[in-house]
Structure formats: C-alpha cells, structure tokens
Amino acid sequence: MTLIEHLREARTRLFRILLALLVASVAGYFLSDQILAILRTPIAALAESRNASLNFDSISGAFDLKLRIAVLAGAALSSPIWLQQLFGFFLPGLTRREKKYAAGFLLAAVPLFVIGCATGFLLFPHVVELLASIAPADDSTLLAASYYVDFVMKLVIAVGIAFVLPVFVVALNAVGVLAGATVVKSWRVVLLGILTFSAIATPSADIATMFLLAAPMTALFAAAALIAVLHDRARARRTRQSATVESLPDLTFVNA
C-alpha cells in the first residue's frame, strides 16, 4: 500500500472508532445515574457513622461528571470495536512471528485486564472506607464528586494493569529484554508488593478475602516466571544446536 492508501485506511478506521465511541457514550450517558449510584455505595456506608456526602463544586459540576462517566463507560463498552480496528490496522505490517506474539499477547492481556478491573470495582468500597476512616469520627467527610470518580476509576484501572503485568513480563522475555532468571530472583519483592496491595485493598482484616486477591496475582506471576524460564531454556537449546551444526566440518566428496 502507498502512503496515501495507509492514510485513507487510518482515516476509515479512526472514523469507525469515533462512531463506536459516540454510540457507546450515548448509552453510557443513560447508564450514568446507575453507575454513580453504585459508586455512592461506600459513601452511604460512611454516612451511617458520620456526616458524609458527595458534593459538586460548581453549577455545571453534576452535568460535567455525567458526561465524564458517559465517556468512560463508552470507552469500556466500545473497547472490542476499537481494539479490533487498531489490531486490524497494524496487523498487515507484522511478520508471521510478530503476529503470533501479538495475538498471544492480546488473547492473554484483554481477559486479564477485564478480570482485574472487575476485581478493582469490587474492592474500591473497602479502599474508600479505609482512607475515610483515618479522619476523626466527629469530622465530616465531604467528597468532591469529580475527584472521587477519578480516584475510583484510577484504582480500577490500576488493578486491571496489575493483573496484566505478568503478560508484559512474558512479552519482555520473548523479545529478549528480560531474562527468566531475573524474574525468578525478584520473587521476594513481587510477593511483598502483592501482599501489601492485597492488605490495603482488603482492610477489613479478613484473611480469606485478602487471600482471594493475593492468590491469583501470585499465581499469575509464578506462571509468568515459569514461562520465561522455559522460554530461555528453549532458546539456549536452539542456540547450542545451531552452534553444533555450524562447527561440523564441511565434507566435500569429489566424484572421481
């Protein structure tokens, strides 16, 4: 394809992405009240023990927040379409090996990211209750609506990314940037980080809930480390075999 043809294809795919995002955002606008009601759940729990409420700092604050929730929901609802468009645009420029790696990365990363975001959405009320409980019980907790929604969304996305990190570890190992031995040696730091994150995300001193969050993250890291080590061994084996073949003498038989 010529440069003009590439630009035309990019324009077509960008139009499809924007159209899908627009339609999904309209649907998200009608769902924004239900989404905000779910986000209010920990605030309602705080209001039982202290004065707690969600506040808007401007006349248009409620409308601005509704639009923000609509766009975020639209991006999530239309993600299958814009991911397919992006992948379809870059796929023809990849080699067969790169296509295999890209397909494997997407097939592993997308479900893990969705599962991680769902986990973060289930855990955010505990995090909000923990941080709000630091203030004295006699004080009021007045939360700016825009800041509160941004905090929850960042927390949900952070947990989603945490579930995808093992896939990035495997991808970096596949391209030769990160050795499997290095991944294995860092298990203490990774385990400490997982336990710390799980303890913060489940502040109710419920060991079972903490274990249910830490166990899958630890299993994902262990699986990534195992895949990286096995990949390094297979690569070293191929290198030795190639070196052995190259070291064999070149025997030329001359037919008398």
C-alpha positions in Angstrom: 0.0 0.0 0.0 1.1 3.5 -0.7 1.3 6.2 1.9 -1.9 7.8 0.7 -3.7 4.4 1.0 -2.3 3.9 4.5 -3.6 7.4 5.5 -7.0 6.6 3.9 -7.3 3.3 5.8 -6.2 5.1 9.1 -8.9 7.7 8.5 -11.6 5.0 7.9 -10.6 3.0 11.0 -10.5 6.2 13.1 -14.0 7.2 11.9 -15.3 3.7 12.9 -13.6 4.1 16.3 -15.1 7.5 16.9 -18.5 6.4 15.8 -18.4 3.4 18.1 -17.2 5.6 20.9 -20.0 8.1 20.3 -22.8 5.5 20.2 -21.4 3.7 23.3 -21.1 7.1 25.1 -24.7 7.8 24.5 -25.6 4.5 26.1 -23.2 5.3 28.9 -25.0 8.7 29.4 -28.3 6.9 30.1 -26.5 4.5 32.4 -24.6 7.2 34.3 -27.1 7.5 37.1 -27.0 3.8 37.8 -23.2 3.9 37.7 -23.0 6.8 40.0 -25.4 5.1 42.4 -23.0 2.2 42.6 -20.1 4.5 43.2 -22.0 6.1 46.1 -22.3 2.8 48.0 -19.3 3.4 50.3 -20.3 7.0 50.9 -23.7 5.7 52.1 -22.0 3.3 54.4 -19.9 6.2 55.8 -23.0 8.3 56.3 -24.2 5.8 58.9 -21.4 6.7 61.3 -20.6 10.3 60.3 -21.6 13.2 58.1 -20.5 12.1 54.6 -21.7 13.2 51.2 -20.8 13.7 47.6 -20.5 17.3 46.6 -20.3 19.4 43.4 -18.2 22.5 43.4 -19.9 24.3 40.5 -23.3 24.7 38.9 -22.3 22.5 35.9 -20.5 20.0 38.1 -23.2 17.4 38.0 -23.5 17.6 34.2 -19.7 17.5 33.7 -19.5 14.4 35.9 -22.3 12.8 34.0 -20.5 13.4 30.7 -17.2 12.1 32.2 -18.9 8.9 33.3 -20.6 8.6 29.9 -17.3 8.8 28.1 -15.6 6.3 30.4 -18.5 3.9 30.1 -18.5 4.4 26.3 -14.8 3.6 26.1 -15.3 0.4 28.0 -18.4 -0.6 26.1 -16.8 0.1 22.7 -13.4 -1.5 23.6 -14.0 -4.6 21.4 -14.5 -2.5 18.4 -11.6 0.0 18.8 -9.3 -2.9 19.8 -10.2 -4.8 16.6 -9.7 -1.7 14.5 -6.3 -0.9 15.9 -5.2 -4.5 15.6 -6.5 -4.7 12.0 -4.5 -1.6 11.1 -1.2 -2.7 12.4 -1.5 -6.5 11.7 -0.5 -6.4 8.0 2.8 -4.7 8.9 3.9 -7.5 11.2 5.9 -10.6 10.3 4.4 -14.1 10.9 6.3 -14.4 14.2 5.3 -10.9 15.4 1.7 -11.7 14.5 1.8 -14.8 16.7 3.3 -12.9 19.6 0.8 -10.0 19.2 -2.2 -12.4 19.0 -1.0 -14.3 22.1 -0.5 -11.1 24.0 -4.0 -9.8 23.2 -5.6 -13.1 24.0 -4.0 -13.2 27.4 -3.9 -9.4 28.2 -7.5 -8.4 27.4 -9.3 -11.1 29.6 -6.9 -10.5 32.4 -7.4 -6.7 32.2 -11.2 -7.2 32.3 -10.9 -9.5 35.3 -8.6 -7.1 37.1 -10.9 -4.2 36.5 -13.8 -6.2 37.8 -11.8 -7.1 40.9 -10.9 -3.4 41.4 -14.5 -2.4 41.1 -15.4 -4.9 43.8 -12.6 -3.7 46.1 -12.9 0.0 45.8 -15.5 0.4 48.6 -13.1 -1.2 51.0 -10.3 1.2 50.0 -12.6 4.3 50.3 -13.8 3.2 53.8 -10.2 2.6 54.9 -9.0 6.0 53.7 -12.0 7.9 55.0 -11.8 6.1 58.4 -8.4 7.9 59.1 -10.3 11.1 59.8 -11.8 11.5 63.3 -15.4 10.4 63.7 -16.5 13.9 64.7 -15.4 15.4 61.4 -17.4 15.5 58.2 -16.3 13.7 55.0 -17.3 16.0 52.1 -16.0 14.4 48.9 -15.7 16.4 45.6 -17.6 14.4 43.1 -15.2 14.8 40.2 -12.1 13.9 42.3 -14.0 10.9 43.8 -14.9 9.4 40.5 -11.4 10.0 39.1 -10.0 8.2 42.2 -12.2 5.2 41.8 -11.5 4.9 38.0 -7.8 5.2 38.6 -8.0 2.5 41.2 -10.0 0.1 39.0 -7.6 0.7 36.1 -4.6 0.2 38.4 -5.8 -3.2 39.5 -6.5 -4.1 35.9 -3.0 -3.2 34.9 -1.6 -5.2 37.9 -3.3 -8.3 36.5 -1.8 -7.7 33.1 1.8 -7.1 34.3 2.7 -10.8 34.2 1.8 -10.8 30.5 4.2 -7.9 30.0 6.9 -9.9 31.8 6.4 -12.8 29.3 6.4 -10.3 26.4 9.6 -8.7 27.5 11.2 -12.1 27.9 10.0 -13.2 24.5 11.8 -10.3 22.8 15.0 -10.9 24.9 14.8 -7.8 27.1 14.1 -9.6 30.5 15.8 -12.9 31.4 13.8 -15.6 33.2 16.4 -15.8 35.9 15.9 -12.2 36.7 12.2 -12.7 37.1 12.7 -15.6 39.4 15.2 -13.7 41.6 12.7 -10.9 42.1 10.0 -13.1 43.6 10.5 -11.7 47.2 10.0 -8.1 46.1 7.0 -9.1 43.9 5.4 -11.2 46.7 5.8 -8.4 49.2 4.2 -5.9 46.8 1.3 -8.3 46.2 0.7 -8.9 49.9 0.9 -5.1 50.7 -1.5 -4.3 47.9 -3.9 -7.0 49.0 -3.8 -5.8 52.6 -4.6 -2.2 51.6 -7.4 -3.3 49.2 -9.0 -5.5 51.9 -8.7 -3.5 55.1 -11.4 -5.4 56.9 -8.8 -7.8 58.4 -10.5 -10.6 56.6 -7.7 -13.1 55.8 -9.9 -15.1 53.4 -10.7 -12.0 51.3 -7.0 -11.0 51.3 -6.0 -14.5 50.2 -8.6 -14.5 47.4 -7.0 -11.3 45.9 -3.3 -12.3 46.5 -3.6 -15.9 45.3 -4.5 -15.2 41.7 -1.9 -12.4 41.4 0.8 -14.7 42.9 -0.3 -17.5 40.6 -0.1 -15.2 37.5 3.4 -14.1 38.5 4.5 -17.6 39.1 3.2 -18.7 35.7 4.9 -15.8 34.0 8.2 -16.7 35.7 7.8 -20.3 34.7 7.1 -19.4 31.0 10.1 -17.1 31.0 12.4 -19.7 32.3 11.2 -22.4 29.9 11.5 -19.9 27.0 15.1 -19.1 27.9 16.0 -22.8 28.1 14.4 -23.5 24.7 16.3 -20.5 23.3 19.6 -21.7 24.7 18.9 -25.2 23.4 18.3 -23.9 19.9 21.5 -21.7 20.1 23.6 -24.8 21.1 22.2 -26.9 18.3 22.8 -24.1 15.8 26.4 -23.7 17.1 27.0 -27.5 16.9 25.8 -27.6 13.3 28.0 -24.7 12.3 31.1 -26.3 13.9 30.7 -29.5 11.9 33.4 -29.9 9.2 32.4 -29.2 5.6 33.0 -32.6 3.9 33.1 -32.4 0.1 33.1 -35.5 -1.8 34.6 -35.4 -5.3 33.3 -38.0 -7.8 36.4 -39.4 -9.5 
